[in-house]
Amino acid sequence: MDKVKVNNIRVYAHHGCLAEETAIGSEYLVNVAVDADLSKASVSDKLSDTVDYVHINRIVKEEMKIPSKLLEHIGKRILDRIFKEIAIVQKAEVEVSKINPPIGGDVEKVTIVLKQKRKK
């Protein structure tokens, strides 16, 4: 299986359990890696035969606009859309990181990682 990665998609969004987090918003980083058979695209040189990373970026940005309390909820929505909209994808992994989380310490970021396989 081959892989397409889209790394460090930067988004300003309004997620969190605290009212202040959703009102003020904060910076997030999202990484997506998908497994797919890219052998056809490697020969055809056609965008229609591969995973369009512009499409992945659009999914991430659209889902990040929808406020959620938990990073896990955002990650699951991103995975669901990838499998719904990009038929060639067989496996996917998404990392959602909150930069400078409000947890009372000097923490660069917190990250959740979700993985999913296409259901047969």
N, CA, C and O atoms as a GROMACS GRO file, in nm:
protein
  480
    1MET      N    1   0.085  -0.119   0.000
    1MET     CA    2   0.000   0.000   0.000
    1MET      C    3   0.089   0.124   0.000
    1MET      O    4   0.190   0.130   0.070
    2ASP      N    5   0.050   0.222  -0.078
    2ASP     CA    6   0.123   0.348  -0.088
    2ASP      C    7   0.062   0.449   0.007
    2ASP      O    8  -0.042   0.423   0.069
    3LYS      N    9   0.125   0.565   0.019
    3LYS     CA   10   0.083   0.662   0.120
    3LYS      C   11   0.088   0.804   0.065
    3LYS      O   12   0.178   0.839  -0.012
    4VAL      N   13  -0.010   0.885   0.104
    4VAL     CA   14  -0.010   1.028   0.079
    4VAL      C   15  -0.022   1.095   0.216
    4VAL      O   16  -0.109   1.060   0.296
    5LYS      N   17   0.067   1.192   0.242
    5LYS     CA   18   0.065   1.264   0.369
    5LYS      C   19   0.044   1.413   0.342
    5LYS      O   20   0.103   1.470   0.250
    6VAL      N   21  -0.039   1.473   0.424
    6VAL     CA   22  -0.055   1.618   0.422
    6VAL      C   23  -0.023   1.663   0.565
    6VAL      O   24  -0.098   1.633   0.659
    7ASN      N   25   0.088   1.734   0.580
    7ASN     CA   26   0.140   1.765   0.713
    7ASN      C   27   0.127   1.912   0.750
    7ASN      O   28   0.140   2.002   0.667
    8ASN      N   29   0.102   1.932   0.878
    8ASN     CA   30   0.100   2.065   0.939
    8ASN      C   31   0.003   2.163   0.872
    8ASN      O   32   0.039   2.275   0.838
    9ILE      N   33  -0.120   2.116   0.854
    9ILE     CA   34  -0.226   2.205   0.808
    9ILE      C   35  -0.257   2.297   0.925
    9ILE      O   36  -0.305   2.252   1.029
   10ARG      N   37  -0.231   2.424   0.910
   10ARG     CA   38  -0.251   2.522   1.018
   10ARG      C   39  -0.390   2.584   1.007
   10ARG      O   40  -0.431   2.632   0.902
   11VAL      N   41  -0.460   2.581   1.121
   11VAL     CA   42  -0.597   2.631   1.124
   11VAL      C   43  -0.619   2.706   1.255
   11VAL      O   44  -0.575   2.662   1.361
   12TYR      N   45  -0.688   2.818   1.248
   12TYR     CA   46  -0.735   2.888   1.368
   12TYR      C   47  -0.881   2.848   1.384
   12TYR      O   48  -0.961   2.868   1.293
   13ALA      N   49  -0.915   2.792   1.500
   13ALA     CA   50  -1.051   2.741   1.518
   13ALA      C   51  -1.097   2.761   1.662
   13ALA      O   52  -1.021   2.805   1.748
   14HIS      N   53  -1.224   2.727   1.686
   14HIS     CA   54  -1.289   2.752   1.815
   14HIS      C   55  -1.339   2.622   1.876
   14HIS      O   56  -1.458   2.593   1.872
   15HIS      N   57  -1.247   2.544   1.933
   15HIS     CA   58  -1.280   2.416   1.995
   15HIS      C   59  -1.241   2.418   2.141
   15HIS      O   60  -1.154   2.494   2.182
   16GLY      N   61  -1.307   2.334   2.220
   16GLY     CA   62  -1.268   2.318   2.360
   16GLY      C   63  -1.388   2.303   2.451
   16GLY      O   64  -1.502   2.331   2.413
   17CYS      N   65  -1.360   2.259   2.572
   17CYS     CA   66  -1.465   2.240   2.673
   17CYS      C   67  -1.496   2.367   2.750
   17CYS      O   68  -1.604   2.382   2.806
   18LEU      N   69  -1.399   2.459   2.753
   18LEU     CA   70  -1.419   2.585   2.825
   18LEU      C   71  -1.482   2.690   2.735
   18LEU      O   72  -1.449   2.698   2.616
   19ALA      N   73  -1.571   2.770   2.789
   19ALA     CA   74  -1.638   2.875   2.711
   19ALA      C   75  -1.536   2.971   2.650
   19ALA      O   76  -1.554   3.018   2.537
   20GLU      N   77  -1.429   2.999   2.725
   20GLU     CA   78  -1.326   3.090   2.674
   20GLU      C   79  -1.258   3.035   2.549
   20GLU      O   80  -1.225   3.110   2.458
   21GLU      N   81  -1.237   2.904   2.547
   21GLU     CA   82  -1.171   2.841   2.432
   21GLU      C   83  -1.254   2.857   2.305
   21GLU      O   84  -1.201   2.888   2.198
   22THR      N   85  -1.383   2.836   2.318
   22THR     CA   86  -1.467   2.845   2.199
   22THR      C   87  -1.491   2.990   2.159
   22THR      O   88  -1.514   3.018   2.041
   23ALA      N   89  -1.487   3.082   2.255
   23ALA     CA   90  -1.507   3.223   2.222
   23ALA      C   91  -1.382   3.285   2.159
   23ALA      O   92  -1.390   3.354   2.058
   24ILE      N   93  -1.268   3.258   2.219
   24ILE     CA   94  -1.143   3.320   2.174
   24ILE      C   95  -1.082   3.243   2.057
   24ILE      O   96  -1.032   3.304   1.962
   25GLY      N   97  -1.084   3.111   2.064
   25GLY     CA   98  -1.023   3.029   1.962
   25GLY      C   99  -0.874   3.012   1.985
   25GLY      O  100  -0.816   3.078   2.072
   26SER      N  101  -0.812   2.926   1.908
   26SER     CA  102  -0.669   2.902   1.918
   26SER      C  103  -0.617   2.836   1.791
   26SER      O  104  -0.692   2.804   1.700
   27GLU      N  105  -0.486   2.818   1.788
   27GLU     CA  106  -0.418   2.758   1.673
   27GLU      C  107  -0.418   2.605   1.683
   27GLU      O  108  -0.405   2.548   1.792
   28TYR      N  109  -0.434   2.541   1.569
   28TYR     CA  110  -0.433   2.395   1.560
   28TYR      C  111  -0.344   2.353   1.444
   28TYR      O  112  -0.328   2.427   1.346
   29LEU      N  113  -0.288   2.234   1.456
   29LEU     CA  114  -0.216   2.170   1.347
   29LEU      C  115  -0.282   2.036   1.321
   29LEU      O  116  -0.316   1.963   1.415
   30VAL      N  117  -0.301   2.003   1.194
   30VAL     CA  118  -0.361   1.875   1.158
   30VAL      C  119  -0.270   1.806   1.058
   30VAL      O  120  -0.225   1.866   0.961
   31ASN      N  121  -0.243   1.677   1.083
   31ASN     CA  122  -0.168   1.593   0.990
   31ASN      C  123  -0.258   1.479   0.946
   31ASN      O  124  -0.330   1.420   1.026
   32VAL      N  125  -0.254   1.450   0.817
   32VAL     CA  126  -0.334   1.340   0.763
   32VAL      C  127  -0.242   1.252   0.679
   32VAL      O  128  -0.164   1.300   0.598
   33ALA      N  129  -0.254   1.121   0.701
   33ALA     CA  130  -0.183   1.023   0.617
   33ALA      C  131  -0.285   0.920   0.572
   33ALA      O  132  -0.360   0.866   0.653
   34VAL      N  133  -0.286   0.893   0.442
   34VAL     CA  134  -0.379   0.794   0.389
   34VAL      C  135  -0.303   0.689   0.309
   34VAL      O  136  -0.204   0.720   0.242
   35ASP      N  137  -0.350   0.566   0.317
   35ASP     CA  138  -0.294   0.456   0.239
   35ASP      C  139  -0.388   0.427   0.122
   35ASP      O  140  -0.510   0.417   0.138
   36ALA      N  141  -0.329   0.414   0.005
   36ALA     CA  142  -0.406   0.384  -0.116
   36ALA      C  143  -0.311   0.323  -0.218
   36ALA      O  144  -0.190   0.338  -0.209
   37ASP      N  145  -0.367   0.254  -0.314
   37ASP     CA  146  -0.287   0.200  -0.424
   37ASP      C  147  -0.265   0.312  -0.526
   37ASP      O  148  -0.359   0.354  -0.594
   38LEU      N  149  -0.143   0.361  -0.534
   38LEU     CA  150  -0.110   0.472  -0.623
   38LEU      C  151  -0.041   0.426  -0.751
   38LEU      O  152   0.011   0.508  -0.826
   39SER      N  153  -0.039   0.295  -0.776
   39SER     CA  154   0.032   0.242  -0.893
   39SER      C  155  -0.028   0.293  -1.024
   39SER      O  156   0.046   0.323  -1.118
   40LYS      N  157  -0.159   0.303  -1.033
   40LYS     CA  158  -0.223   0.352  -1.155
   40LYS      C  159  -0.182   0.497  -1.182
   40LYS      O  160  -0.149   0.532  -1.295
   41ALA      N  161  -0.184   0.580  -1.078
   41ALA     CA  162  -0.147   0.721  -1.093
   41ALA      C  163   0.000   0.737  -1.132
   41ALA      O  164   0.035   0.828  -1.206
   42SER      N  165   0.084   0.648  -1.082
   42SER     CA  166   0.227   0.658  -1.113
   42SER      C  167   0.255   0.633  -1.261
   42SER      O  168   0.359   0.675  -1.313
   43VAL      N  169   0.163   0.566  -1.328
   43VAL     CA  170   0.178   0.540  -1.472
   43VAL      C  171   0.097   0.640  -1.555
   43VAL      O  172   0.145   0.690  -1.656
   44SER      N  173  -0.026   0.669  -1.513
   44SER     CA  174  -0.116   0.752  -1.593
   44SER      C  175  -0.085   0.901  -1.585
   44SER      O  176  -0.111   0.975  -1.680
   45ASP      N  177  -0.030   0.946  -1.472
   45ASP     CA  178  -0.003   1.088  -1.448
   45ASP      C  179  -0.134   1.169  -1.446
   45ASP      O  180  -0.135   1.286  -1.485
   46LYS      N  181  -0.243   1.105  -1.399
   46LYS     CA  182  -0.373   1.171  -1.393
   46LYS      C  183  -0.415   1.191  -1.248
   46LYS      O  184  -0.406   1.100  -1.166
   47LEU      N  185  -0.462   1.311  -1.218
   47LEU     CA  186  -0.509   1.344  -1.084
   47LEU      C  187  -0.624   1.254  -1.042
   47LEU      O  188  -0.637   1.220  -0.924
   48SER      N  189  -0.706   1.215  -1.136
   48SER     CA  190  -0.822   1.131  -1.105
   48SER      C  191  -0.784   0.990  -1.057
   48SER      O  192  -0.868   0.918  -1.005
   49ASP      N  193  -0.657   0.952  -1.076
   49ASP     CA  194  -0.611   0.819  -1.036
   49ASP      C  195  -0.538   0.818  -0.901
   49ASP      O  196  -0.483   0.715  -0.861
   50THR      N  197  -0.537   0.930  -0.832
   50THR     CA  198  -0.464   0.937  -0.706
   50THR      C  199  -0.550   1.000  -0.597
   50THR      O  200  -0.668   1.027  -0.618
   51VAL      N  201  -0.490   1.022  -0.482
   51VAL     CA  202  -0.554   1.092  -0.372
   51VAL      C  203  -0.519   1.240  -0.387
   51VAL      O  204  -0.402   1.278  -0.380
   52ASP      N  205  -0.618   1.322  -0.407
   52ASP     CA  206  -0.598   1.466  -0.426
   52ASP      C  207  -0.576   1.531  -0.290
   52ASP      O  208  -0.670   1.542  -0.210
   53TYR      N  209  -0.454   1.575  -0.265
   53TYR     CA  210  -0.425   1.635  -0.134
   53TYR      C  211  -0.493   1.769  -0.114
   53TYR      O  212  -0.509   1.814  -0.001
   54VAL      N  213  -0.534   1.834  -0.222
   54VAL     CA  214  -0.615   1.957  -0.211
   54VAL      C  215  -0.751   1.921  -0.149
   54VAL      O  216  -0.805   1.996  -0.068
   55HIS      N  217  -0.804   1.808  -0.188
   55HIS     CA  218  -0.932   1.760  -0.134
   55HIS      C  219  -0.918   1.732   0.016
   55HIS      O  220  -1.005   1.770   0.095
   56ILE      N  221  -0.809   1.667   0.056
   56ILE     CA  222  -0.785   1.640   0.198
   56ILE      C  223  -0.776   1.771   0.276
   56ILE      O  224  -0.837   1.785   0.382
   57ASN      N  225  -0.701   1.865   0.224
   57ASN     CA  226  -0.687   1.996   0.290
   57ASN      C  227  -0.823   2.064   0.307
   57ASN      O  228  -0.851   2.123   0.412
   58ARG      N  229  -0.907   2.057   0.205
   58ARG     CA  230  -1.040   2.118   0.211
   58ARG      C  231  -1.126   2.051   0.319
   58ARG      O  232  -1.195   2.119   0.395
   59ILE      N  233  -1.122   1.918   0.325
   59ILE     CA  234  -1.198   1.846   0.427
   59ILE      C  235  -1.156   1.892   0.566
   59ILE      O  236  -1.240   1.922   0.650
   60VAL      N  237  -1.025   1.898   0.589
   60VAL     CA  238  -0.974   1.940   0.720
   60VAL      C  239  -1.022   2.080   0.754
   60VAL      O  240  -1.073   2.102   0.864
   61LYS      N  241  -1.006   2.174   0.662
   61LYS     CA  242  -1.044   2.312   0.691
   61LYS      C  243  -1.194   2.327   0.716
   61LYS      O  244  -1.235   2.402   0.804
   62GLU      N  245  -1.275   2.255   0.641
   62GLU     CA  246  -1.420   2.262   0.660
   62GLU      C  247  -1.461   2.201   0.794
   62GLU      O  248  -1.546   2.257   0.864
   63GLU      N  249  -1.403   2.088   0.832
   63GLU     CA  250  -1.439   2.024   0.959
   63GLU      C  251  -1.387   2.104   1.078
   63GLU      O  252  -1.450   2.104   1.184
   64MET      N  253  -1.274   2.170   1.062
   64MET     CA  254  -1.219   2.251   1.171
   64MET      C  255  -1.304   2.375   1.198
   64MET      O  256  -1.294   2.433   1.306
   65LYS      N  257  -1.386   2.416   1.104
   65LYS     CA  258  -1.475   2.532   1.124
   65LYS      C  259  -1.593   2.499   1.216
   65LYS      O  260  -1.656   2.590   1.269
   66ILE      N  261  -1.622   2.370   1.234
   66ILE     CA  262  -1.737   2.328   1.315
   66ILE      C  263  -1.689   2.310   1.460
   66ILE      O  264  -1.611   2.218   1.487
   67PRO      N  265  -1.734   2.395   1.554
   67PRO     CA  266  -1.686   2.384   1.692
   67PRO      C  267  -1.719   2.250   1.756
   67PRO      O  268  -1.829   2.196   1.741
   68SER      N  269  -1.620   2.196   1.827
   68SER     CA  270  -1.635   2.071   1.902
   68SER      C  271  -1.569   2.088   2.038
   68SER      O  272  -1.479   2.170   2.054
   69LYS      N  273  -1.614   2.010   2.134
   69LYS     CA  274  -1.550   2.012   2.265
   69LYS      C  275  -1.419   1.933   2.262
   69LYS      O  276  -1.321   1.973   2.324
   70LEU      N  277  -1.418   1.822   2.190
   70LEU     CA  278  -1.305   1.730   2.194
   70LEU      C  279  -1.233   1.720   2.059
   70LEU      O  280  -1.296   1.721   1.953
   71LEU      N  281  -1.101   1.710   2.066
   71LEU     CA  282  -1.021   1.689   1.945
   71LEU      C  283  -1.056   1.555   1.880
   71LEU      O  284  -1.050   1.542   1.757
   72GLU      N  285  -1.092   1.456   1.961
   72GLU     CA  286  -1.129   1.326   1.909
   72GLU      C  287  -1.251   1.336   1.816
   72GLU      O  288  -1.258   1.266   1.715
   73HIS      N  289  -1.344   1.421   1.851
   73HIS     CA  290  -1.465   1.439   1.770
   73HIS      C  291  -1.430   1.498   1.634
   73HIS      O  292  -1.485   1.456   1.532
   74ILE      N  293  -1.341   1.594   1.634
   74ILE     CA  294  -1.296   1.655   1.508
   74ILE      C  295  -1.226   1.552   1.421
   74ILE      O  296  -1.254   1.539   1.302
   75GLY      N  297  -1.135   1.477   1.483
   75GLY     CA  298  -1.060   1.375   1.409
   75GLY      C  299  -1.151   1.272   1.345
   75GLY      O  300  -1.128   1.231   1.231
   76LYS      N  301  -1.253   1.229   1.418
   76LYS     CA  302  -1.347   1.128   1.365
   76LYS      C  303  -1.425   1.184   1.248
   76LYS      O  304  -1.448   1.114   1.150
   77ARG      N  305  -1.466   1.309   1.256
   77ARG     CA  306  -1.539   1.371   1.144
   77ARG      C  307  -1.450   1.378   1.020
   77ARG      O  308  -1.497   1.352   0.910
   78ILE      N  309  -1.324   1.413   1.038
   78ILE     CA  310  -1.231   1.420   0.925
   78ILE      C  311  -1.216   1.281   0.862
   78ILE      O  312  -1.223   1.268   0.740
   79LEU      N  313  -1.195   1.179   0.944
   79LEU     CA  314  -1.182   1.043   0.892
   79LEU      C  315  -1.308   1.000   0.817
   79LEU      O  316  -1.300   0.944   0.708
   80ASP      N  317  -1.423   1.026   0.875
   80ASP     CA  318  -1.550   0.986   0.811
   80ASP      C  319  -1.562   1.047   0.672
   80ASP      O  320  -1.603   0.980   0.578
   81ARG      N  321  -1.528   1.174   0.660
   81ARG     CA  322  -1.539   1.240   0.529
   81ARG      C  323  -1.437   1.188   0.430
   81ARG      O  324  -1.468   1.174   0.312
   82ILE      N  325  -1.317   1.159   0.476
   82ILE     CA  326  -1.216   1.104   0.384
   82ILE      C  327  -1.267   0.974   0.323
   82ILE      O  328  -1.258   0.954   0.202
   83PHE      N  329  -1.319   0.885   0.407
   83PHE     CA  330  -1.368   0.757   0.354
   83PHE      C  331  -1.494   0.773   0.269
   83PHE      O  332  -1.516   0.697   0.175
   84LYS      N  333  -1.576   0.870   0.301
   84LYS     CA  334  -1.697   0.895   0.223
   84LYS      C  335  -1.666   0.955   0.086
   84LYS      O  336  -1.730   0.920  -0.013
   85GLU      N  337  -1.568   1.045   0.082
   85GLU     CA  338  -1.545   1.125  -0.039
   85GLU      C  339  -1.429   1.079  -0.126
   85GLU      O  340  -1.421   1.119  -0.243
   86ILE      N  341  -1.337   0.997  -0.074
   86ILE     CA  342  -1.220   0.958  -0.152
   86ILE      C  343  -1.214   0.805  -0.156
   86ILE      O  344  -1.159   0.741  -0.066
   87ALA      N  345  -1.273   0.748  -0.260
   87ALA     CA  346  -1.293   0.603  -0.269
   87ALA      C  347  -1.164   0.522  -0.269
   87ALA      O  348  -1.164   0.408  -0.223
   88ILE      N  349  -1.056   0.577  -0.318
   88ILE     CA  350  -0.930   0.503  -0.330
   88ILE      C  351  -0.863   0.480  -0.194
   88ILE      O  352  -0.778   0.391  -0.182
   89VAL      N  353  -0.898   0.556  -0.092
   89VAL     CA  354  -0.834   0.545   0.039
   89VAL      C  355  -0.878   0.416   0.109
   89VAL      O  356  -0.997   0.387   0.120
   90GLN      N  357  -0.778   0.340   0.157
   90GLN     CA  358  -0.804   0.215   0.229
   90GLN      C  359  -0.782   0.227   0.379
   90GLN      O  360  -0.851   0.164   0.458
   91LYS      N  361  -0.685   0.309   0.418
   91LYS     CA  362  -0.656   0.336   0.559
   91LYS      C  363  -0.627   0.484   0.573
   91LYS      O  364  -0.581   0.549   0.479
   92ALA      N  365  -0.655   0.536   0.691
   92ALA     CA  366  -0.624   0.677   0.715
   92ALA      C  367  -0.588   0.699   0.860
   92ALA      O  368  -0.634   0.629   0.950
   93GLU      N  369  -0.502   0.798   0.880
   93GLU     CA  370  -0.463   0.839   1.015
   93GLU      C  371  -0.469   0.990   1.020
   93GLU      O  372  -0.422   1.059   0.929
   94VAL      N  373  -0.528   1.042   1.126
   94VAL     CA  374  -0.536   1.187   1.143
   94VAL      C  375  -0.483   1.224   1.282
   94VAL      O  376  -0.515   1.159   1.382
   95GLU      N  377  -0.402   1.328   1.285
   95GLU     CA  378  -0.353   1.385   1.410
   95GLU      C  379  -0.406   1.527   1.420
   95GLU      O  380  -0.389   1.607   1.328
   96VAL      N  381  -0.471   1.558   1.530
   96VAL     CA  382  -0.519   1.694   1.555
   96VAL      C  383  -0.447   1.744   1.679
   96VAL      O  384  -0.456   1.684   1.786
   97SER      N  385  -0.375   1.856   1.665
   97SER     CA  386  -0.298   1.913   1.775
   97SER      C  387  -0.350   2.052   1.810
   97SER      O  388  -0.375   2.134   1.722
   98LYS      N  389  -0.364   2.076   1.939
   98LYS     CA  390  -0.399   2.209   1.988
   98LYS      C  391  -0.269   2.273   2.038
   98LYS      O  392  -0.202   2.220   2.126
   99ILE      N  393  -0.235   2.388   1.980
   99ILE     CA  394  -0.112   2.458   2.015
   99ILE      C  395  -0.136   2.539   2.143
   99ILE      O  396  -0.240   2.603   2.158
  100ASN      N  397  -0.040   2.536   2.234
  100ASN     CA  398  -0.048   2.609   2.361
  100ASN      C  399  -0.181   2.587   2.433
  100ASN      O  400  -0.255   2.683   2.457
  101PRO      N  401  -0.213   2.463   2.468
  101PRO     CA  402  -0.341   2.436   2.534
  101PRO      C  403  -0.348   2.500   2.673
  101PRO      O  404  -0.246   2.512   2.741
  102PRO      N  405  -0.467   2.540   2.715
  102PRO     CA  406  -0.483   2.604   2.846
  102PRO      C  407  -0.491   2.500   2.958
  102PRO      O  408  -0.598   2.476   3.014
  103ILE      N  409  -0.377   2.439   2.992
  103ILE     CA  410  -0.379   2.333   3.093
  103ILE      C  411  -0.292   2.367   3.214
  103ILE      O  412  -0.256   2.278   3.292
  104GLY      N  413  -0.258   2.494   3.230
  104GLY     CA  414  -0.185   2.536   3.349
  104GLY      C  415  -0.040   2.492   3.352
  104GLY      O  416   0.014   2.464   3.459
  105GLY      N  417   0.023   2.485   3.237
  105GLY     CA  418   0.164   2.447   3.231
  105GLY      C  419   0.224   2.492   3.100
  105GLY      O  420   0.152   2.536   3.010
  106ASP      N  421   0.355   2.481   3.089
  106ASP     CA  422   0.425   2.518   2.966
  106ASP      C  423   0.426   2.398   2.873
  106ASP      O  424   0.519   2.318   2.874
  107VAL      N  425   0.321   2.387   2.794
  107VAL     CA  426   0.302   2.274   2.703
  107VAL      C  427   0.291   2.326   2.561
  107VAL      O  428   0.207   2.411   2.532
  108GLU      N  429   0.374   2.276   2.473
  108GLU     CA  430   0.373   2.320   2.333
  108GLU      C  431   0.242   2.286   2.264
  108GLU      O  432   0.182   2.371   2.198
  109LYS      N  433   0.198   2.160   2.279
  109LYS     CA  434   0.075   2.118   2.213
  109LYS      C  435   0.028   1.986   2.272
  109LYS      O  436   0.106   1.912   2.332
  110VAL      N  437  -0.100   1.959   2.253
  110VAL     CA  438  -0.155   1.827   2.283
  110VAL      C  439  -0.207   1.771   2.152
  110VAL      O  440  -0.258   1.845   2.068
  111THR      N  441  -0.194   1.640   2.135
  111THR     CA  442  -0.229   1.578   2.007
  111THR      C  443  -0.308   1.452   2.030
  111THR      O  444  -0.277   1.372   2.119
  112ILE      N  445  -0.412   1.433   1.949
  112ILE     CA  446  -0.481   1.304   1.946
  112ILE      C  447  -0.451   1.242   1.810
  112ILE      O  448  -0.431   1.312   1.711
  113VAL      N  449  -0.446   1.110   1.807
  113VAL     CA  450  -0.421   1.036   1.684
  113VAL      C  451  -0.531   0.932   1.669
  113VAL      O  452  -0.550   0.848   1.757
  114LEU      N  453  -0.602   0.938   1.557
  114LEU     CA  454  -0.704   0.838   1.526
  114LEU      C  455  -0.668   0.768   1.396
  114LEU      O  456  -0.619   0.830   1.302
  115LYS      N  457  -0.692   0.636   1.393
  115LYS     CA  458  -0.665   0.556   1.274
  115LYS      C  459  -0.791   0.479   1.238
  115LYS      O  460  -0.869   0.438   1.324
  116GLN      N  461  -0.809   0.460   1.108
  116GLN     CA  462  -0.928   0.387   1.066
  116GLN      C  463  -0.899   0.315   0.934
  116GLN      O  464  -0.820   0.363   0.852
  117LYS      N  465  -0.964   0.200   0.915
  117LYS     CA  466  -0.955   0.125   0.790
  117LYS      C  467  -1.092   0.130   0.724
  117LYS      O  468  -1.195   0.141   0.790
  118ARG      N  469  -1.090   0.123   0.591
  118ARG     CA  470  -1.217   0.118   0.517
  118ARG      C  471  -1.290  -0.010   0.552
  118ARG      O  472  -1.231  -0.119   0.554
  119LYS      N  473  -1.419   0.003   0.578
  119LYS     CA  474  -1.501  -0.114   0.605
  119LYS      C  475  -1.534  -0.182   0.473
  119LYS      O  476  -1.566  -0.116   0.374
  120LYS      N  477  -1.525  -0.313   0.472
  120LYS     CA  478  -1.547  -0.388   0.347
  120LYS      C  479  -1.692  -0.415   0.322
  120LYS      O  480  -1.726  -0.476   0.221
   0.00000   0.00000   0.00000
